[in-house]
């Protein structure tokens, strides 16, 4: 009886994973979003929350990938992001159950890292994150501000800002080093954006591996 139940659960998970994969394939082709992406995004959001936390986790990773993707028509990318961000409350609602599933927690962190406009609310969630992941999330949610971009700590993000614990003397040297490079505020924003993309990719890959590791559907 137990074996039959596990087989049914595995079959259902495999089918759900296939649905998520098919949706992504319809929305994202050749590293670009397709015109179908906004509608597909809405269908993916309809799968949340799912009774299987690994399926929810796979949906969250898919949404993060689509949120980052570009499109030949900028309006498609904008509409896709808007569709994802229109249901942030549903995503935030997963925080209450994510602690029981490490893959779901990592996938949730990855997607939440895209929602800068909800930074205060996200950082107020009681997510059971490691110090490294909490620092990654904070970095992704905190871009350089227009009035202090020159003070932004570029070069201190990988693999997590948590490892860059500088003394006051080291911090002064760090500021002097950046000043000596002559970066403009625009330069800082570009570099910070590249570093954030790398940290986001780390969070996404970490979540994807956790899903794969916990799943018996390979």
N, C-alpha and C positions, 0 to 999 in steps of 0.2 A: 504493500500500500504506500509506504514511504517513498519507495523507488518510483512508483507511478506518479506520485505527487511532484517529485523533483523533476521528472521528465516533462511533466506538463508545464512546470514553472520555466524550465529551460527552453521549451518550445515557444512559450509565450514571449519570453525575453528575446529569443532569436528573431521572432516575427517583428517585435517592436523595434529592435535594432535595425532590422531591414527597412522598416518604414522611415526611420530617422535618416538612414543612409540614402534612401531613394529621394527623400525630400531635399537633402543637401545637394544631391546630384542634379536635381531639377533647378535648384536655386543658384548653383555655383558651378560654372564650367570654365575650364581653361584659365583658372585663377581670377575669374571675373564673375560678378553677379549677373544673372540673366534677368530679363524683364519679369519673370515669374517670382523673383525673390521676395518681394513684399507679401504676396499672397501665401507663399510657402512658409514664410516666417510666422504668419498668423496661425497656420495649421500646426506648426511645431509648438507654439505657445498653448494651443488647445490640449496638448498632451501633458501639460503641467497642472497640478502635481500628478504623478503616476504612482500606482500602487507599488511598483518596483523601483526602488531608489536608484538603481543602476540605469534604468531607462530615463528617469528624470535627469540624471547626471549627463547622459549622452545628449539629451536635448539641450541642456545648458551649454555644453561645449560647442554644439552645432550653432547655437545662437551667437556665441562669442565669435566664432569664425566668420559668420555672416555679417556681424556688426563691424568687423574689421575690413571686410572685403571691399574692393573698389569695383566700379562698373564703367563701361564705355559711356553710358549716360549718367552723369552725376545725380540726376533726379532719382534714378533707381536706387543708388546707394543711400541717398537721403531718406527715401521712402522706407527702405529696409530698416535703417537705424530707427526711424520714427515708429515703425511697427513694433520693434523690440522694446523700445523705451516706453511705449504706450501702456505696457503691462508690467512695469517694474514692480508694482505692488504684489502681483502674483509671485514674482521671483523672490521678493523679500520675504514673502510668507513661508518659503521653504527653509528659512533659517531656523525655525522652531524644530524641525525634524532632521536637519542636516547632521547634527552631532552624532546620530546613531549610524551614520554611513560615511566613512572617510572619503570615498570617491565622490559622493554627493556634496560634501563640504568643500572639497577642492574644486569641483566643477562650479559650484555656486560662487566661490571666491573669484574664480576666473571671470565669470560673467559680470559679477558686481563691479569688478575692476574697471569696467567700461563706463560706468554711470557716474561721471564726475559731478553732475548737478545734484546728486543725492548723497554726496560725500558724508555730510554730518550724520545723516540717518544710517548710512551703511556702517560707518565707524562706531556708531552707537549700538550696533547689534552685538549680542553676546556670542560671537562665533568662536569656537574652540580652536583657534589657529595657533600654529607655532609662531615664535617671534619672527622667524624668517619670512613666513607667509604674510603675517600682519604687516611687516615692513614693506613687502612687495605690493600689497593692496594699497597701503597708504601712498606709496610712490606713484602708482598708476592713477590714483584719484587726485593727485596734487601736482598739476602742471605749473610751470613758472608763471608768476603774476606779471602783468605788464609793468608794474612799478618797481619790481625787485628782481627782474630776470638776471641781472648781473651778479646777484648773490646766490643764485641757485646752484646747488652742488652737483654739477655734471661730473661724470667720472666716478660717482659713488653709488651706483645702483646695482651692479652685477656682482655676484648672482643674486644678492639681496642687499638692500641698504643696511640691514641689521649688522652686517659684519664690519661696517665702516664706523667704528667707534673711535673718533679722533679726540686727542687732548686739545686744550685750548691753543697750545703752541703749534700743534699740527694743523689745526683749523686755520690759524693765521697764515701758515706757510701755504696751505691749500688755496686760500683766497689770493695770496700773492702770485701763486703759480698760474691761476686762471686769469688774473689781471694781466700778467706778462704775455699771455697768448693773444691778447687784444681782441677777444671775442666781443662782437656786438650783441645786443639783446636778441636780435633775430637769430644769430648764430647759436646762442644758448638755447633758444626755443627749439631749433632744429635738432641739436644734439640731444636735448632732453627728450624730444619726441622719439628719436631713434633708440635711446636707452629704455624708454617706457615700452616701446614695441618689443624689445628683447625680453624685458621682464614679463610682459603679457604672454609672450610665446612660451616662456618658462612655465608660467602658471597653467597655460592650456595644455602643454605637453605633460605636465605633472598630473593633471586631472585625467587626461586621456589614458595614461599608463595605469593609473589607479583603477579606472573602469575596467581596462583589459585584465589587470591582475586579479580583480575580484570576481570577474565573470567567468563562467564555464562555457561561454559561447565564443569560440575563436575560429 
